[in-house]
């Protein structure tokens, strides 16, 4: 399958690499301290490589690959009123260096929103580990536009679940490394 930029539903591909998000979209920025230490950074990054942020947030994942890779497609299954709504996305950038791991993914046709979201875990010079979520989006369908504030609340709820998932990845992996179940 040829993966083309044209398959994405927005023009600002890769904009979540920095905090300067494009105009004309709703912006979400969340930064939380997950804990401390290089082991924690490694544990959270490992969980992210296994789609753990999505899964621990209560979403299902169908993916082209076992781990996020630039150009790989995946769909996240969002539970909604007893149904699973599958939202198609593509990983559009990756970052992996000694102090940071993360990726950004953009929306494909069939997604109720149009835009991009990024997850990154990093460690600062003091050894503190941070999880950052950056996103920009706007409604892509008539239903999403009509849902208005309800769609915004649903997006905020999912963002809260992603943040909780990042904390859970750190806590569960940190507990395992200390010999606790």
Buried (B, 14 or more C-beta within 10 A) or exposed (E): EEBEEEBBBBEBBEBBBEEEBBEEBBEBEBEBEBBBBEBBBBBBBBBBBBBBBBBBBBBBBEBBEEBBEEEBBBBBBBEEEEEEBBBBBBBBBBEEEEEBBBBBBBBBEBBBBBBBBBBBBBBEEEEBBBBBBBBBBBBBBEEBEEBEEEBBEBBEEBBEBBBBBBBBBBBBBBEEEEEEE
